[in-house]
Amino acid sequence: MRPVRVYYNKVGKLKYISHLDINRVMLRMIRKAHINVWFTEGFNQHPYINFALPLSLGFESTSEAVDMRINDDMTDDEILKRLSEVAPEGMKITSVCEPVKKFSEIAFADFAITIRGDLSDKLNEFLAKPEILVDKKTKKGGVKQIDLKEKIVKYNVSKANGNTRLDITLPAGTQENINPNLILNAFCDDLSVESIIRTTIYDSEMKIFA
């Protein structure tokens, strides 16, 4: 048995598929691809797969990852080929490799956000504020006020074909996770957002996660 990490894109119509449904899709793909994955032990045995970061509904991503354990000597290239053949529209298997770091080491993520219309000047002015206070739900169901400004690692606002493009790096992981919608809603509660794409994930040292 050996560990395997599968990287894939989730784009297009798949952005409307929940994390739970993506889990089911991946399990069906594994069965259809005849990949001999390790099953958990105990009364309710099931194929072991573990996803890196749940993706919010409506988001796309070019940096998704899922871990599994393989019982035979199937190569990474063969796993990539088989999964690619059964992947649904909007999912592209980009690579298969041996895991290097644990998913718990993920700490930050890049997002590419496209907003309809040219709001670049107003958005730059908003993000230049000394503080951006918002209410954020806690894991226990409560609400606390946080300053989003101190959570932003870096950002860049640009114009793109008459629209506004925001590239931003935010905390993402088990320790802290900042949804970019918090920033967009604080900026304007009736924005017309064309797309939000998670493009890259990093560890705590801002090195690309692998």
Summary of the structure (lengths in Angstrom):
residues: 210
radius of gyration: 19.0
end to end distance: 20.3
largest distance: 58.5
contacts: 594
relative contact order: 0.20
helix: 25%
strand: 39%
